[in-house]
Amino acid sequence: MLSLKVSGMTCGGCINAVTRAVQSQDPQAKVQADLATQTVTLETSLSPEKASQLITDAGFPVLN
């Protein structure tokens, strides 16, 4: 399980965008997001770097 700190998520639409971004490369990925903590938890076969890049490319910067 991978947990990432993601900035800019404010609503369900943001969560959907992050989910679609990850599932575009790993359709079986499970994505959970918490708007209050700005945390995205992933169960995916993608590398942490690839998942982070996909989320960032969708417009939601991943913080280190």
BELRA-V279884 format. One record per pair of residues at least 4 apart in sequence whose C-alpha atoms are under 7 Angstrom apart, sorted by the first residue. I is the first residue (numbers start at 1). J is the second residue. If there is no record, write none. Layout:
i->I j->J
i->I j->J
//
This chain:
i->1 j->41
i->1 j->42
i->1 j->43
i->2 j->41
i->2 j->42
i->2 j->43
i->3 j->39
i->3 j->40
i->3 j->41
i->3 j->42
i->4 j->39
i->4 j->40
i->4 j->41
i->4 j->62
i->5 j->38
i->5 j->39
i->5 j->40
i->5 j->62
i->5 j->63
i->6 j->38
i->6 j->39
i->6 j->40
i->6 j->60
i->6 j->61
i->6 j->62
i->6 j->63
i->7 j->38
i->7 j->60
i->7 j->61
i->7 j->62
i->8 j->60
i->9 j->14
i->9 j->15
i->9 j->35
i->9 j->38
i->9 j->60
i->10 j->14
i->10 j->35
i->11 j->15
i->12 j->16
i->13 j->17
i->14 j->18
i->15 j->19
i->15 j->33
i->16 j->20
i->17 j->21
i->17 j->58
i->18 j->22
i->18 j->55
i->18 j->58
i->19 j->23
i->19 j->31
i->20 j->24
i->21 j->54
i->21 j->55
i->21 j->58
i->22 j->26
i->22 j->51
i->22 j->54
i->22 j->55
i->23 j->27
i->23 j->28
i->23 j->29
i->26 j->44
i->26 j->45
i->26 j->46
i->29 j->42
i->29 j->43
i->29 j->44
i->30 j->42
i->30 j->43
i->30 j->44
i->31 j->40
i->31 j->41
i->31 j->42
i->31 j->43
i->32 j->40
i->32 j->41
i->32 j->42
i->33 j->39
i->33 j->40
i->33 j->41
i->34 j->38
i->34 j->39
i->34 j->40
i->35 j->39
i->46 j->50
i->46 j->51
i->47 j->51
i->48 j->52
i->49 j->53
i->50 j->54
i->51 j->55
i->52 j->56
i->52 j->62
i->53 j->57
i->54 j->58
i->55 j->59
i->55 j->60
i->55 j->61
i->56 j->60
i->56 j->61
i->56 j->62
//
